[in-house]
Amino acid sequence: MHLPAALSGFPATDFPMHISLAETDEDLRDILALQKQNLVGRLPADVQAREGFVTLQYTLAELQQLHAVAPSIIARADGRLVGYALVAVPAVRGYVPPLDDLFAMAETLPYRGSLLADYPYYLMGQICIAEGYRGLGLFDQLYQAHRTLYSPHYQVLVTDISARNARSLRAHKRVGFQELHRFLDPTSQQDWVVVAWDWQPISQAG
């Protein structure tokens, strides 16, 4: 899939912002650095409740494999990476085991009178906004970039969210995601919510 390296036409923010595709290992290392700062195990409980968190810790090798198939979206402000939203299309199955589990579950879920597996879908593997840049519309811009770039090829964007990550659940609902399923992860004993954003109106679904 050939995609442009830079994106334009997204709502303006109060700070210089550049939203683009991740292209280099430097981009991927910057993603990992922001991820590390926001991992659930590194944040106090009050910060988790107020600001949200990420749970899955990727490696550089895993990101390289994902990005070799379909690049993810990043945002930089004054050269600093301040946000990312990872792309995981079905062709990357086998690269990141926790994503394989979500792919397998998603394809068993009922959807519009059929199964989600019958629709062209992919996963958002993780989204994260840097401290100081939250609440400014960047979350929505990253997701609109997903839609702009990938809606010609996919209809449904799917992800899962920790049920106790209230901020993330609210933000995904605001963007347009709807809850499909809840489940208990036996390893962590935590509840999770699978959500989907359908880019094709029901009236056009056929």
Buried (B, 14 or more C-beta within 10 A) or exposed (E): EEBEEEBEEBEEBEEEBBBBBBEEEEBBEBBBEBBEEBBBEEBEEEEBBEBBBBBBBBEEEBBEBBBEBBBBBBBBBEEEBBBBBBBBBBEBBEBBEBBBEBBEBBBEBEBBEEEBBEBBBBBBBBBBBBEEBBEBBBBBBBBBBBBBBBBEEBBBBBBBBBBBBBBBBEBBEEBBBEEBBEEEBEEEEBEBBBBBBBBBEEEEEE
